[in-house]
């Protein structure tokens, strides 16, 4: 797991931060504001959409792990719930309108410096739209659940969610 960049300045007043023991741990502290500066987790949400026994994946067209595949997902915006973010990201990346059916998994562990600390993955079903890759995806397609048919995956969280989805299907065990 990558370590986040250290906070050096107070987000409230801009004063240089220092380390102090607070709440049982060394934490960043602003001597000017007399406050502990807590880091917040980055949260992403996504969907596993099953259609005719296959799962929807998108290929990343930019940035880290470009050309590799994942389920439609992205960061949860301020003021947005995780299910809203998951539905929005699916629409932006695939053109499909989906509705959340259930929670599949919550996966912790940042995989890279700009990644999420927590990924919330939902089962979702298609309710409209037309499959067309867009936004930060250059391809969108459905794949059979067995490992031999899957394209190269971008993230450990993608594999974890696919394994959980595959194991949750009727007759999987």
C-alpha positions in Angstrom: 0.0 0.0 0.0 1.4 3.4 -1.0 1.9 6.0 1.7 0.1 9.4 1.1 2.0 12.6 0.6 2.7 14.2 4.0 0.6 17.3 4.9 3.0 20.2 5.5 0.6 23.2 5.9 -2.6 23.7 7.8 -5.6 23.6 5.5 -7.3 26.2 7.8 -4.6 28.9 8.2 -1.7 27.8 6.1 0.8 27.6 9.0 3.5 25.0 8.9 2.4 21.8 10.6 4.4 19.7 13.1 4.1 16.3 14.5 2.5 15.8 18.0 1.1 12.9 19.9 -2.7 13.1 19.9 -5.3 10.4 20.4 -2.7 7.8 20.8 -0.7 8.4 17.6 1.7 10.9 16.1 -0.4 13.2 14.1 0.0 16.5 12.1 -0.7 19.5 14.4 -1.1 23.2 13.7 0.5 25.3 16.5 -1.2 28.5 15.2 -4.7 27.0 15.2 -4.1 24.7 18.1 -5.7 21.8 16.2 -5.0 18.3 15.1 -5.2 18.0 11.3 -6.8 14.6 10.5 -6.5 13.0 7.0 -9.7 11.9 5.4 -10.1 8.7 3.5 -10.6 8.8 -0.3 -13.7 6.8 -1.1 -14.6 5.4 -4.5 -17.8 3.6 -5.5 -18.5 1.3 -8.4 -20.9 -1.2 -9.9 -20.7 -4.8 -11.0 -23.4 -5.1 -13.7 -24.3 -8.5 -14.8 -26.1 -9.0 -18.1 -26.9 -12.4 -19.6 -24.4 -14.1 -17.4 -21.6 -11.7 -18.2 -20.1 -8.8 -16.2 -19.5 -5.2 -17.4 -15.9 -3.9 -17.5 -14.3 -0.8 -18.9 -10.8 -0.2 -20.2 -8.9 2.7 -18.7 -8.0 5.3 -21.4 -5.8 7.6 -19.2 -3.4 7.7 -16.4 -2.3 5.0 -14.2 -2.9 1.5 -15.5 -4.0 2.7 -18.8 -5.2 -0.1 -21.1 -6.2 -2.3 -18.2 -9.8 -3.2 -17.2 -12.0 -2.5 -14.2 -15.6 -2.2 -13.3 -17.2 1.3 -13.7 -16.2 3.3 -10.7 -14.8 6.6 -9.4 -14.5 8.8 -6.4 -17.5 9.8 -4.3 -17.9 13.6 -4.7 -18.6 15.8 -1.7 -22.4 15.9 -1.0 -22.9 12.7 -3.0 -23.8 9.3 -1.5 -21.7 6.2 -2.6 -24.7 4.7 -4.5 -25.2 7.9 -6.3 -21.5 8.1 -7.2 -21.6 4.5 -8.5 -24.6 5.1 -10.7 -23.1 8.4 -12.0 -19.7 6.8 -12.8 -21.4 3.9 -14.7 -23.4 6.4 -16.8 -20.3 8.6 -17.5 -18.1 5.6 -18.4 -20.5 3.4 -20.2 -23.7 5.3 -21.3 -25.8 2.8 -19.3 -28.3 3.8 -16.7 -28.3 1.4 -13.8 -30.0 1.0 -10.5 -28.4 -0.5 -7.4 -29.6 -3.9 -6.5 -27.4 -4.7 -3.4 -24.1 -4.1 -1.8 -21.4 -6.5 -3.1 -18.4 -5.6 -1.0 -16.4 -2.9 0.7 -12.7 -3.2 -0.1 -10.0 -1.4 1.9 -6.4 -0.7 1.0 -5.0 2.0 -1.2 -3.3 0.5 -4.3 -1.5 3.6 -5.5 -0.8 7.2 -4.4 -3.8 8.7 -6.2 -6.2 5.8 -5.5 -9.0 5.3 -3.1 -8.5 4.0 0.5 -12.0 2.4 0.4 -13.8 1.1 -2.6 -17.6 0.3 -2.2 -18.9 -2.1 -4.9 -22.6 -2.6 -5.6 -24.5 -5.1 -7.7 -26.5 -3.1 -10.3 -28.9 -3.8 -13.1 -29.4 -2.0 -16.4 -32.5 0.1 -16.6 -31.7 2.1 -19.7 -29.1 3.8 -21.9 -26.9 2.4 -24.6 -23.4 0.9 -24.1 -20.8 3.4 -25.3 -17.4 3.9 -23.6 -16.8 7.5 -22.6 -15.2 9.8 -20.0 -12.0 8.0 -18.8 -12.9 4.6 -20.5 -12.1 3.9 -24.1 -13.9 0.5 -24.2 -16.8 -1.1 -22.4 -17.8 -4.7 -22.8 -19.3 -7.7 -21.1 -17.1 -10.6 -20.2 -17.9 -14.2 -19.0 -17.1 -14.7 -15.3 -14.4 -17.4 -15.7 -10.8 -16.1 -15.5 -9.7 -17.3 -18.9 -12.1 -14.9 -20.7 -11.3 -11.8 -18.6 -9.0 -9.1 -19.9 -6.0 -7.9 -17.9 -7.4 -6.2 -14.8 -6.2 -2.8 -13.5 -6.6 -3.2 -9.7 -6.6 -5.8 -6.9 -10.0 -4.4 -5.9 -11.4 -5.4 -9.3 -10.2 -9.0 -8.9 -11.6 -9.1 -5.3 -15.0 -7.8 -6.4 -15.1 -10.2 -9.4 -14.2 -13.2 -7.2 -17.0 -12.2 -4.7 -19.5 -11.7 -7.5 -18.5 -15.1 -9.1 -18.8 -16.9 -5.7 -22.2 -15.3 -5.0 -23.8 -16.6 -8.2 -26.2 -19.5 -8.0 -24.4 -22.8 -8.3 -21.0 -21.2 -7.8 -20.0 -23.5 -4.9 
